[in-house]
């Protein structure tokens, strides 16, 4: 890897640990109408200055002021007048050279494109009754059902019926409908019944030019610029620093009032640029990990990775997450490439969040994109999740076992007929990635032992923003002359396994109406025509939507599908011997986890033809069969030898 300009020497690497740390809560700016106090932690700077501007871009500086060295590596200056409405940057001198201007790493309000920080009155950012905003009740993590959406995808379709297309405010609109008369937007989410809305990165990211939004440039947002500010492209007025903050809060308040909790997707593992990042322009070298030769390590695959094990990097990540939880009332955080962070940081972070709200949920990708100098045993990866109580990871075993390999687009999974070798990964998801006496861990795809200490540490999913949509993957991997007409039943089977398994289910936005991305596996900068939810699909695939909605209602009504402990799973979940039928079947009972049903029997037929199994002879009531779900069914079966339709599931219960 090339060495970047100003790359640190070996001496500097040793000295990073000797940098003084600062634990005051006044970094960046403390504003009152009488004075503004600016504080910057820049222990390696020779000089620091503050630049004041009347506008968020362009124009001459109003003033350039030298800052004074203060305690523990900080620099400080008081400006004794009302600066509200002004913009500012910091600049450090190091080794005789002035670096580029930066809004500072702790900026909480910025102007257009985030190049200058803004002085605002925070009281003006709160919507009406913000102080009384409350999250919906959450009794335990195992009750969570996650739904991942991208602000732009969710509402930008011309037929979405939503006025504030592609904006935070789209999630404040009720009563919106498609031309076919179907509920869209927020009402669609309420109809579906999920509990948590996971929004893709919404902090200020680098790619989209906020001065020319008419160009419709698209990005997922995994290119961080200012971590503590909502992105301007999702606001109705990116030039007004207060507007983006208030509109984000209005979105949060609306979601809470409509029965949803909100999860923020956070990307502290890397920055969009290295040389010109706010980190590098403030404390060169310190915030990034280096290889032994001094080059920047790149476990993110994006050119750099942050060094969470260093004290002020750890503090930055934790304080930033706490700020979002307190100021914006965020209920959960999903960590991008969480494996790049160290275990100690993640545990400390969760402890701090629990002090704010004991129901905040933390989860992440339990892997890295490339190797890292951070030793494996210190990484917050899935194999180490047993050392991170209350933190969850995504279950790639379940994903690839159920729908087929993410790395081989042609390979089908258990639900699409590839029953050999995919039994155990699916069973692993059914037990929420925990220890269970009836799972053969030697048959897993990527690991050889359970790693979750509780089912709620495992996020079961089949697709997310990354990779192929479920429909695109099935189209590539399901072969045969009747493949296209088989897709709906396979899709239903996949979602049945997902929403009846223990652990926490995760649905990609649009998956519930069979949205595809025209075969594009990496749509991070593809146009709206590829990424947007096509709301016409809801009427077209209403049967799929109603089926998934029924599964969610079943899960929410029956605690047997939400067992919170390993001991409970061992007591209540028992796999049946189905021989070589290709069927996975199990019972939940008696009265599992306090369920009103005495015993529940679930069977999945991954074969693309009918299968026969034998079940206990009891008076069973049929809730789900042949791709239909009826929660108030009165159909009775006596048990014994039964048939299961191709690519379908059975759910029965007895009283």
Protein Blocks (a to p, Z undefined) as FASTA:
>chain_A
ZZdehiacfklmmmmmmpccdfbfkehiacdfkbccdddddfkbfbdcddddfbfgejid
fbdcdddddeehiacddddbdfehiacdddddeehiacdddebjkbcbdcehhlaccddd
fklmpcghklmgccdddfbfklpccddddfklmmmpmklopabgoiaklmmcghiacfko
paehjllmmmnopabdcdddfbdcfklccklmmnopacehiacfblmbccfklpcblklm
klmmmmmmmmmmmmmmnopacdddddfkbcfblklmmklmmmghklpccdfkopacdfko
nopacdfkbmklmmmmmmmmmmmmmmnopabdcdehkllpcfklmmmmmmmmmmmomkbc
cdddfbdfbdcfbdfklpccfklmmmmghiacddfklmmmmnopfklmklccfknopagh
plmmmmmmmnoopacfkbcfklpmkbcbdfbfbfklpccdfbdfeojdfklmmmmmmgcj
klmmmmmmmmmmmmmmmmmpgcjddddehjlnopaeehpablmlgcfklmpccfklmmmm
mmmmmmmmmmmmmmmmmmklmcfbfklmmmmmccddehjnopacddedehihhiabfbdc
ddddfbfbdcdddddddddddfbgghiacfkbcbdceehjddddehiadddddZZ
